Amino acid sequence: MDDLAFAELDPEPFRNEAAKLSEGLCRRDAGACPRTRDLPGHSHISEIAHLGASDDTAFGPESRRAQRSSPGPRVHSAID
């Protein structure tokens, strides 16, 4: 199953596209809908720039847990 994050401060068209993507993934996976996260206080730029920041509690730790449990090849980054 996929996870999908979008940002509270994104323009409405961005948020609409995120909703369409979520619906499409739900259909693709026969009702196994992606978990969605609306990141409070973030925009489409700040959500990525904020990863690994000392106060990144909204998304970074969860993202790192998902990366570590992924069956794919391990990718190391500065935020490990």
N, CA, C and O atoms as CSV, one atom per row, in Angstrom:
chain,resi,resn,atom,element,x,y,z
A,1,MET,N,N,0.845,-1.170,0.000
A,1,MET,CA,C,0.000,0.000,0.000
A,1,MET,C,C,0.895,1.239,0.000
A,1,MET,O,O,1.981,1.229,0.578
A,2,ASP,N,N,0.441,2.275,-0.635
A,2,ASP,CA,C,1.186,3.525,-0.729
A,2,ASP,C,C,0.771,4.486,0.369
A,2,ASP,O,O,-0.338,4.414,0.898
A,3,ASP,N,N,1.686,5.389,0.702
A,3,ASP,CA,C,1.378,6.517,1.573
A,3,ASP,C,C,1.383,7.760,0.712
A,3,ASP,O,O,2.152,7.851,-0.245
A,4,LEU,N,N,0.547,8.705,1.036
A,4,LEU,CA,C,0.443,9.936,0.265
A,4,LEU,C,C,0.392,11.108,1.236
A,4,LEU,O,O,-0.447,11.150,2.135
A,5,ALA,N,N,1.307,12.065,1.039
A,5,ALA,CA,C,1.324,13.263,1.879
A,5,ALA,C,C,1.068,14.484,1.011
A,5,ALA,O,O,1.491,14.551,-0.143
A,6,PHE,N,N,0.374,15.434,1.587
A,6,PHE,CA,C,0.164,16.719,0.923
A,6,PHE,C,C,0.213,17.779,2.005
A,6,PHE,O,O,0.155,17.462,3.193
A,7,ALA,N,N,0.318,19.039,1.602
A,7,ALA,CA,C,0.583,20.097,2.558
A,7,ALA,C,C,-0.604,21.032,2.730
A,7,ALA,O,O,-1.291,21.381,1.770
A,8,GLU,N,N,-0.824,21.423,3.963
A,8,GLU,CA,C,-1.940,22.289,4.321
A,8,GLU,C,C,-1.939,23.594,3.522
A,8,GLU,O,O,-3.002,24.073,3.127
A,9,LEU,N,N,-0.776,24.164,3.282
A,9,LEU,CA,C,-0.690,25.480,2.649
A,9,LEU,C,C,-0.569,25.417,1.130
A,9,LEU,O,O,-0.365,26.446,0.486
A,10,ASP,N,N,-0.689,24.242,0.557
A,10,ASP,CA,C,-0.635,24.131,-0.904
A,10,ASP,C,C,-1.854,24.804,-1.530
A,10,ASP,O,O,-2.924,24.852,-0.923
A,11,PRO,N,N,-1.689,25.322,-2.749
A,11,PRO,CA,C,-2.845,25.884,-3.461
A,11,PRO,C,C,-3.919,24.801,-3.673
A,11,PRO,O,O,-3.608,23.614,-3.768
A,12,GLU,N,N,-5.143,25.223,-3.743
A,12,GLU,CA,C,-6.269,24.288,-3.899
A,12,GLU,C,C,-6.081,23.314,-5.069
A,12,GLU,O,O,-6.386,22.131,-4.912
A,13,PRO,N,N,-5.588,23.762,-6.247
A,13,PRO,CA,C,-5.389,22.787,-7.335
A,13,PRO,C,C,-4.422,21.659,-6.963
A,13,PRO,O,O,-4.609,20.521,-7.393
A,14,PHE,N,N,-3.405,21.957,-6.180
A,14,PHE,CA,C,-2.467,20.912,-5.738
A,14,PHE,C,C,-3.186,19.906,-4.849
A,14,PHE,O,O,-3.022,18.695,-4.999
A,15,ARG,N,N,-3.975,20.419,-3.932
A,15,ARG,CA,C,-4.696,19.547,-3.007
A,15,ARG,C,C,-5.727,18.699,-3.755
A,15,ARG,O,O,-5.939,17.534,-3.420
A,16,ASN,N,N,-6.362,19.286,-4.765
A,16,ASN,CA,C,-7.312,18.529,-5.584
A,16,ASN,C,C,-6.619,17.391,-6.318
A,16,ASN,O,O,-7.161,16.290,-6.411
A,17,GLU,N,N,-5.423,17.650,-6.840
A,17,GLU,CA,C,-4.673,16.601,-7.530
A,17,GLU,C,C,-4.274,15.488,-6.571
A,17,GLU,O,O,-4.292,14.314,-6.941
A,18,ALA,N,N,-3.915,15.845,-5.345
A,18,ALA,CA,C,-3.585,14.836,-4.339
A,18,ALA,C,C,-4.800,13.946,-4.056
A,18,ALA,O,O,-4.664,12.733,-3.900
A,19,ALA,N,N,-5.982,14.555,-3.991
A,19,ALA,CA,C,-7.207,13.780,-3.763
A,19,ALA,C,C,-7.474,12.834,-4.932
A,19,ALA,O,O,-7.859,11.683,-4.729
A,20,LYS,N,N,-7.269,13.322,-6.156
A,20,LYS,CA,C,-7.459,12.466,-7.337
A,20,LYS,C,C,-6.473,11.302,-7.328
A,20,LYS,O,O,-6.838,10.172,-7.655
A,21,LEU,N,N,-5.221,11.576,-6.953
A,21,LEU,CA,C,-4.226,10.516,-6.885
A,21,LEU,C,C,-4.622,9.471,-5.854
A,21,LEU,O,O,-4.520,8.271,-6.110
A,22,SER,N,N,-5.073,9.920,-4.691
A,22,SER,CA,C,-5.512,8.996,-3.651
A,22,SER,C,C,-6.655,8.114,-4.148
A,22,SER,O,O,-6.647,6.900,-3.945
A,23,GLU,N,N,-7.628,8.729,-4.796
A,23,GLU,CA,C,-8.764,7.964,-5.332
A,23,GLU,C,C,-8.303,6.960,-6.389
A,23,GLU,O,O,-8.781,5.827,-6.421
A,24,GLY,N,N,-7.383,7.371,-7.245
A,24,GLY,CA,C,-6.870,6.472,-8.282
A,24,GLY,C,C,-6.114,5.292,-7.697
A,24,GLY,O,O,-6.261,4.164,-8.168
A,25,LEU,N,N,-5.307,5.541,-6.676
A,25,LEU,CA,C,-4.575,4.445,-6.031
A,25,LEU,C,C,-5.539,3.497,-5.332
A,25,LEU,O,O,-5.320,2.286,-5.310
A,26,CYS,N,N,-6.592,4.042,-4.768
A,26,CYS,CA,C,-7.608,3.229,-4.105
A,26,CYS,C,C,-8.288,2.293,-5.118
A,26,CYS,O,O,-8.500,1.110,-4.849
A,27,ARG,N,N,-8.619,2.847,-6.272
A,27,ARG,CA,C,-9.224,2.015,-7.334
A,27,ARG,C,C,-8.235,0.968,-7.838
A,27,ARG,O,O,-8.586,-0.199,-8.013
A,28,ARG,N,N,-6.998,1.397,-8.068
A,28,ARG,CA,C,-5.976,0.475,-8.574
A,28,ARG,C,C,-5.786,-0.715,-7.645
A,28,ARG,O,O,-5.602,-1.846,-8.092
A,29,ASP,N,N,-5.835,-0.440,-6.334
A,29,ASP,CA,C,-5.546,-1.477,-5.353
A,29,ASP,C,C,-6.810,-2.097,-4.764
A,29,ASP,O,O,-6.794,-2.612,-3.646
A,30,ALA,N,N,-7.906,-2.044,-5.525
A,30,ALA,CA,C,-9.164,-2.697,-5.159
A,30,ALA,C,C,-9.620,-2.344,-3.746
A,30,ALA,O,O,-9.978,-3.219,-2.956
A,31,GLY,N,N,-9.602,-1.046,-3.444
A,31,GLY,CA,C,-10.120,-0.596,-2.161
A,31,GLY,C,C,-9.093,-0.483,-1.050
A,31,GLY,O,O,-9.410,0.009,0.032
A,32,ALA,N,N,-7.871,-0.929,-1.294
A,32,ALA,CA,C,-6.808,-0.758,-0.297
A,32,ALA,C,C,-6.242,0.647,-0.487
A,32,ALA,O,O,-5.231,0.836,-1.163
A,33,CYS,N,N,-6.896,1.606,0.107
A,33,CYS,CA,C,-6.565,3.014,-0.120
A,33,CYS,C,C,-5.270,3.415,0.580
A,33,CYS,O,O,-4.931,2.877,1.634
A,34,PRO,N,N,-4.552,4.365,-0.015
A,34,PRO,CA,C,-3.318,4.822,0.617
A,34,PRO,C,C,-3.616,5.576,1.905
A,34,PRO,O,O,-4.657,6.219,2.040
A,35,ARG,N,N,-2.706,5.488,2.825
A,35,ARG,CA,C,-2.785,6.309,4.024
A,35,ARG,C,C,-2.396,7.718,3.605
A,35,ARG,O,O,-1.388,7.898,2.922
A,36,THR,N,N,-3.165,8.711,3.995
A,36,THR,CA,C,-2.870,10.087,3.610
A,36,THR,C,C,-2.490,10.907,4.833
A,36,THR,O,O,-2.972,10.666,5.940
A,37,ARG,N,N,-1.618,11.878,4.610
A,37,ARG,CA,C,-1.189,12.788,5.666
A,37,ARG,C,C,-1.309,14.213,5.151
A,37,ARG,O,O,-0.725,14.551,4.121
A,38,ASP,N,N,-2.041,15.032,5.838
A,38,ASP,CA,C,-2.125,16.458,5.541
A,38,ASP,C,C,-1.161,17.133,6.517
A,38,ASP,O,O,-1.430,17.198,7.716
A,39,LEU,N,N,-0.050,17.630,6.004
A,39,LEU,CA,C,1.003,18.152,6.865
A,39,LEU,C,C,0.705,19.596,7.272
A,39,LEU,O,O,0.791,20.503,6.445
A,40,PRO,N,N,0.358,19.811,8.529
A,40,PRO,CA,C,-0.042,21.145,8.994
A,40,PRO,C,C,1.117,22.134,8.932
A,40,PRO,O,O,2.252,21.812,9.283
A,41,GLY,N,N,0.803,23.339,8.477
A,41,GLY,CA,C,1.790,24.407,8.459
A,41,GLY,C,C,2.824,24.306,7.352
A,41,GLY,O,O,3.799,25.057,7.350
A,42,HIS,N,N,2.628,23.384,6.403
A,42,HIS,CA,C,3.612,23.188,5.342
A,42,HIS,C,C,3.038,23.506,3.970
A,42,HIS,O,O,1.827,23.488,3.749
A,43,SER,N,N,3.968,23.802,3.051
A,43,SER,CA,C,3.655,23.945,1.632
A,43,SER,C,C,4.374,22.820,0.895
A,43,SER,O,O,5.087,22.029,1.511
A,44,HIS,N,N,4.189,22.748,-0.419
A,44,HIS,CA,C,4.825,21.681,-1.196
A,44,HIS,C,C,6.350,21.812,-1.194
A,44,HIS,O,O,7.040,20.838,-1.496
A,45,ILE,N,N,6.884,22.960,-0.871
A,45,ILE,CA,C,8.331,23.134,-0.767
A,45,ILE,C,C,8.802,22.822,0.650
A,45,ILE,O,O,9.762,22.074,0.834
A,46,SER,N,N,8.143,23.381,1.635
A,46,SER,CA,C,8.615,23.228,3.013
A,46,SER,C,C,8.504,21.797,3.526
A,46,SER,O,O,9.282,21.399,4.393
A,47,GLU,N,N,7.557,21.014,3.012
A,47,GLU,CA,C,7.436,19.637,3.505
A,47,GLU,C,C,8.692,18.835,3.193
A,47,GLU,O,O,9.102,17.998,3.996
A,48,ILE,N,N,9.301,19.074,2.054
A,48,ILE,CA,C,10.531,18.365,1.680
A,48,ILE,C,C,11.741,18.998,2.363
A,48,ILE,O,O,12.603,18.289,2.882
A,49,ALA,N,N,11.808,20.326,2.365
A,49,ALA,CA,C,12.931,21.026,2.967
A,49,ALA,C,C,13.025,20.761,4.471
A,49,ALA,O,O,14.109,20.846,5.049
A,50,HIS,N,N,11.913,20.445,5.095
A,50,HIS,CA,C,11.852,20.255,6.542
A,50,HIS,C,C,12.302,18.864,6.994
A,50,HIS,O,O,12.576,18.661,8.176
A,51,LEU,N,N,12.381,17.912,6.073
A,51,LEU,CA,C,12.797,16.564,6.454
A,51,LEU,C,C,14.159,16.594,7.135
A,51,LEU,O,O,15.111,17.172,6.612
A,52,GLY,N,N,14.243,15.982,8.279
A,52,GLY,CA,C,15.493,15.910,9.007
A,52,GLY,C,C,15.757,17.085,9.924
A,52,GLY,O,O,16.752,17.086,10.649
A,53,ALA,N,N,14.888,18.087,9.911
A,53,ALA,CA,C,15.063,19.222,10.820
A,53,ALA,C,C,14.867,18.745,12.261
A,53,ALA,O,O,14.201,17.741,12.510
A,54,SER,N,N,15.447,19.470,13.186
A,54,SER,CA,C,15.385,19.037,14.590
A,54,SER,C,C,13.952,18.960,15.121
A,54,SER,O,O,13.676,18.192,16.043
A,55,ASP,N,N,13.044,19.747,14.549
A,55,ASP,CA,C,11.649,19.723,15.018
A,55,ASP,C,C,10.718,19.013,14.042
A,55,ASP,O,O,9.510,19.251,14.050
A,56,ASP,N,N,11.273,18.146,13.206
A,56,ASP,CA,C,10.476,17.429,12.208
A,56,ASP,C,C,9.782,16.235,12.846
A,56,ASP,O,O,10.299,15.119,12.819
A,57,THR,N,N,8.622,16.474,13.413
A,57,THR,CA,C,7.857,15.388,14.022
A,57,THR,C,C,6.635,15.025,13.195
A,57,THR,O,O,5.999,14.002,13.451
A,58,ALA,N,N,6.294,15.856,12.195
A,58,ALA,CA,C,5.074,15.628,11.420
A,58,ALA,C,C,5.234,14.523,10.394
A,58,ALA,O,O,4.272,13.810,10.109
A,59,PHE,N,N,6.419,14.363,9.832
A,59,PHE,CA,C,6.536,13.479,8.686
A,59,PHE,C,C,7.852,12.707,8.630
A,59,PHE,O,O,7.861,11.540,8.238
A,60,GLY,N,N,8.938,13.322,9.004
A,60,GLY,CA,C,10.260,12.716,8.857
A,60,GLY,C,C,10.435,11.378,9.543
A,60,GLY,O,O,10.847,10.419,8.891
A,61,PRO,N,N,10.137,11.267,10.852
A,61,PRO,CA,C,10.330,9.986,11.531
A,61,PRO,C,C,9.510,8.856,10.894
A,61,PRO,O,O,9.993,7.734,10.749
A,62,GLU,N,N,8.292,9.161,10.525
A,62,GLU,CA,C,7.443,8.147,9.890
A,62,GLU,C,C,7.999,7.749,8.527
A,62,GLU,O,O,7.985,6.575,8.159
A,63,SER,N,N,8.483,8.730,7.790
A,63,SER,CA,C,9.075,8.470,6.481
A,63,SER,C,C,10.312,7.587,6.612
A,63,SER,O,O,10.500,6.663,5.821
A,64,ARG,N,N,11.149,7.863,7.596
A,64,ARG,CA,C,12.354,7.048,7.784
A,64,ARG,C,C,11.993,5.620,8.182
A,64,ARG,O,O,12.644,4.678,7.730
A,65,ARG,N,N,10.962,5.437,9.027
A,65,ARG,CA,C,10.534,4.079,9.395
A,65,ARG,C,C,10.072,3.321,8.151
A,65,ARG,O,O,10.387,2.143,7.986
A,66,ALA,N,N,9.328,3.995,7.283
A,66,ALA,CA,C,8.848,3.342,6.060
A,66,ALA,C,C,10.020,2.966,5.164
A,66,ALA,O,O,10.021,1.888,4.569
A,67,GLN,N,N,11.017,3.839,5.060
A,67,GLN,CA,C,12.189,3.531,4.240
A,67,GLN,C,C,12.928,2.317,4.779
A,67,GLN,O,O,13.352,1.451,4.013
A,68,ARG,N,N,13.081,2.252,6.089
A,68,ARG,CA,C,13.818,1.139,6.701
A,68,ARG,C,C,13.097,-0.192,6.526
A,68,ARG,O,O,13.738,-1.238,6.437
A,69,SER,N,N,11.769,-0.158,6.476
A,69,SER,CA,C,11.012,-1.412,6.361
A,69,SER,C,C,10.734,-1.793,4.911
A,69,SER,O,O,10.145,-2.842,4.649
A,70,SER,N,N,11.149,-0.959,3.976
A,70,SER,CA,C,10.901,-1.227,2.557
A,70,SER,C,C,11.696,-2.438,2.090
A,70,SER,O,O,12.857,-2.596,2.470
A,71,PRO,N,N,11.090,-3.296,1.271
A,71,PRO,CA,C,11.815,-4.463,0.769
A,71,PRO,C,C,12.811,-4.107,-0.336
A,71,PRO,O,O,13.603,-4.956,-0.742
A,72,GLY,N,N,12.785,-2.875,-0.824
A,72,GLY,CA,C,13.667,-2.453,-1.912
A,72,GLY,C,C,15.085,-2.212,-1.429
A,72,GLY,O,O,15.395,-2.405,-0.253
A,73,PRO,N,N,15.955,-1.782,-2.359
A,73,PRO,CA,C,17.339,-1.506,-1.981
A,73,PRO,C,C,17.424,-0.374,-0.967
A,73,PRO,O,O,16.634,0.569,-1.012
A,74,ARG,N,N,18.355,-0.466,-0.081
A,74,ARG,CA,C,18.522,0.533,0.974
A,74,ARG,C,C,19.211,1.772,0.410
A,74,ARG,O,O,20.274,1.677,-0.204
A,75,VAL,N,N,18.608,2.914,0.619
A,75,VAL,CA,C,19.181,4.182,0.197
A,75,VAL,C,C,19.543,4.960,1.452
A,75,VAL,O,O,18.693,5.203,2.309
A,76,HIS,N,N,20.791,5.343,1.554
A,76,HIS,CA,C,21.242,6.098,2.723
A,76,HIS,C,C,21.127,7.580,2.446
A,76,HIS,O,O,21.335,8.030,1.319
A,77,SER,N,N,20.800,8.322,3.460
A,77,SER,CA,C,20.690,9.758,3.299
A,77,SER,C,C,21.211,10.454,4.543
A,77,SER,O,O,21.520,9.820,5.552
A,78,ALA,N,N,21.300,11.764,4.446
A,78,ALA,CA,C,21.796,12.558,5.568
A,78,ALA,C,C,20.842,12.530,6.753
A,78,ALA,O,O,21.240,12.863,7.869
A,79,ILE,N,N,19.592,12.140,6.533
A,79,ILE,CA,C,18.629,12.161,7.638
A,79,ILE,C,C,18.545,10.833,8.387
A,79,ILE,O,O,17.737,10.697,9.305
A,80,ASP,N,N,19.366,9.854,8.009
A,80,ASP,CA,C,19.373,8.585,8.741
A,80,ASP,C,C,19.996,8.823,10.053
A,80,ASP,O,O,20.117,7.898,10.856
